[in-house]
Amino acid sequence: MGTRWVTHDNGIAWEASHLLSAAGLCHGVTGRGGGVSIAPCDSLNLALHVGDDVTAVLENRRRFCAMVGWELPRMTTAQQTHEDHVVAVGEAECGSGAGSYEDALAHTDALMTNQKQIPLVIFVADCVPVILFDPLKQVCAVVHDGWRGTVARLAAKTVFAMTVAYGCRPSDILAYIGPSISAAHFEVSEATAGQFRRMSPAYADCVRETKNILTVDLWQANRQLLIDAGLAEKHIDLTESCVYEDRERFFSYRRDCSHTGRMAAFVMLT
C-alpha cells in the first residue's frame, strides 16, 4: 500500500505505513525537524547516547510525545547494541530509558508488547527500522536492524518471539520497513558481503558489485527475512525514503560522518 509523510505545524513529522495505519496502529519513523537541538544533531534528535545536550533531547522528546499523544515517562527504549535480543515489554519495563540512557533496556535491539498504552521506541540513522503488528492478537513490535542484526535474522526472530510469547500467527502479521540507508549508499567490505552470501542465495542477491564497489540492499534483505518468517508479501510495506539522500528530512550516520542525531521508530497499541 505504500507510505505517507505526516506533517504538523510545529515542524515535527514522520513517515507512516498506509497498511499499518489502515489497521489502526499508532506508529511511524520521525524526521529531523521540529526540535531544539543544535548542529550536528539539529533539530529533533531523540536519542540520549549521541553526545547531544540532555536538556535539548528531553525537550525534543516532550514535543514529540505531545504530538503523538503519549506520556513521556512511559516511553520505552533500549540500549541498542546490534545484537539479536528481543524483550517483551510489560508494565515492569514500561518507561525504561525515557529520561536516561542508563535506564534503557540493556543489550536489546527489538521490543514487543501486547499491552496498550506502552510506547515502544528504537533510534535509527541509517539502520533499518522494522515495525510489526498483529491486528488479531493486538501485538506490536519495533526492531533495530543494521547489517549485523540483519545477518543475525533479527526481524525473523522477532516474528518468532511474537508467536511464542503471544500466540501470533506469522500469516496475520503486518510489517513496515521504514526510512534507512538504501543500497546505493550502503557500501560494505568483502567480509560483510560474505556474511550475506553465506545466509542463502536469496540474501546473496542482496549484494551488488559495481566497479569493484560492494553494496548491500538492507531493505530487500529484511523483506526476505519477513517472508522467510511466514509473512505474506502483501502484508509488507516498504519505504522509498533513503536517509542518506534526504538530508533535509533525515539524519544519516554515514553521510554525516557519525556526528549526527537519531530518528525514532515508534509504535504503541491504543
HELIX and SHEET records of a PDB file:
HELIX    1   1 HIS A   18  ALA A   22  1                                   5    
HELIX    2   2 VAL A   54  VAL A   68  1                                  15    
HELIX    3   3 LEU A   72  ARG A   74  5                                   3    
HELIX    4   4 TYR A  101  ASP A  103  5                                   3    
HELIX    5   5 TRP A  147  VAL A  151  1                                   5    
HELIX    6   6 LEU A  154  TYR A  166  1                                  13    
HELIX    7   7 PRO A  170  ASP A  172  5                                   3    
HELIX    8   8 ALA A  183  HIS A  185  5                                   3    
HELIX    9   9 GLU A  190  ARG A  197  1                                   8    
HELIX   10  10 PRO A  201  ALA A  204  1                                   4    
HELIX   11  11 LEU A  218  ASP A  228  1                                  11    
HELIX   12  12 GLU A  233  HIS A  235  5                                   3    
SHEET    1   A 5 THR A   3  THR A   7  0                                        
SHEET    2   A 5 ALA A  13  SER A  17 -1                                        
SHEET    3   A 5 CYS A  26  THR A  30 -1                                        
SHEET    4   A 5 MET A 263  MET A 268 -1                                        
SHEET    5   A 5 LEU A 120  VAL A 124 -1                                        
SHEET    1   B 6 VAL A  86  ALA A  88  0                                        
SHEET    2   B 6 ALA A 110  THR A 113  1                                        
SHEET    3   B 6 VAL A 139  ASP A 145 -1                                        
SHEET    4   B 6 VAL A 128  ASP A 134 -1                                        
SHEET    5   B 6 LEU A 174  ILE A 177 -1                                        
SHEET    6   B 6 ILE A 236  LEU A 238  1                                        
SHEET    1   C 3 GLU A 187  VAL A 188  0                                        
SHEET    2   C 3 ILE A 213  VAL A 216 -1                                        
SHEET    3   C 3 VAL A 207  THR A 210 -1                                        
END                                                                             
